[in-house]
Amino acid sequence: MSDSLFLASTMVAALVILLPFLFHLTKYLGTSSDNVRKNEPVEGGIRQTHKHAFDGFNVKFFLVGIIFLIFDVEVLFMFPWALNLRDFGLFALMEMFVFIGLLVGGLVYVYKSGVLKWT
């Protein structure tokens, strides 16, 4: 058996044995405080505002999330382009300006349609 394989298997075995033991040990060594305030569900510092799961929920949260995902994924297309810009040349640079222009146009449309306004 090679030295690196022995070292890796020893480290994995040590983690498999040591981690559950340490987690179990912290249960007894750490302090515990069970109270009502600690067990309340809190989302971003706001206390629970809805009493039932089927109560109304503002759709703008979903719209902002979807818009964020769309623009986030679009930005991911820019990374491979930026890495290969020298190989692509001037045509790819102009294509990316058109792409960014479309993104800015979409952002202006979303802003003017009032999706990003909370009032």
Residue pairs with C-beta under 8 A, 6 or more apart in sequence:
40 47
40 48
41 48
42 48
50 57
60 115
60 118
63 115
64 115
64 116
67 110
67 115
67 116
70 106
71 103
71 106
71 107
74 99
74 103
77 99
78 96
78 99
81 88
81 92
81 96
84 92
85 92
85 93
110 116
